[in-house]
Amino acid sequence: MNKLILPVAIFLSVILAGKVAEHYAVEGSWRIGLLCLVAVVVQIVVSRIQRARRENAES
C-alpha cells in the first residue's frame, strides 16, 4: 500500500494543478513546466513524510 501513495499523490496533484492552470488559461510550455514543478514538489514532500515515519517507527 505504501508503494502506491507516491504515484497516486503525484497523479491527483498534477490533475488538480492542470485544472487550475486551465481555469487561469495557462498555455503551452508554462503549463507543462507548472505540472512538472508540482510533480517534483509532491515527490519531495511525500518522500520526506514517508522517511520521517519510517525513522520514527525504527526508534
N, C-alpha and C positions, 0 to 999 in steps of 0.2 A: 504494500500500500504506500509506503514512504517513497518508493521509486516513481510513483505516479503524481506526486504532489507538484514537483517542479514542472513537468510538461503541461499539466492542467493549469497551473498558475500562470505560466507564460501564455498559453493559448487564450485563456479568459482575459488576461490583461491586454493582450495585443488586439483582441476583438473589441474590447471596450475602448481602447485608445483609437482604433480605427473608426469607430462610431463617432467619437468626439471629434476626430480630425475631419470626418465627413461633415459633421454639423457646422464646423467652423470653416469649411471649404478649403482645407489644406490640400494642395495638389502636388503631384509629381514626386520629385526626389525628397521634398520636405516631408511628405507623408511616410515614405519608406524609411527615412532617417529617424523620424519620430517613433515608428514602430520598432525599429532595431534598438533604439535607445531604451524604450520601455521594456523590451525583452531582456536586455542586459541588466537593467536595474532590478527587475524581478528575479533574475537568476542570482544576482549577488545577494539580495535580501533573503531569499528562501534558503540559499546555501548557508548563510550565516546563522539563520534561525535553527536550521537542522544541525549544524555543527555545535551550536551552543547547547541544544537539547541533548545531543549525544555526549558532550563533555560533562554535563550535569548528571546524566544517568550513570556515567562511569565513576563519578566521585562518591 
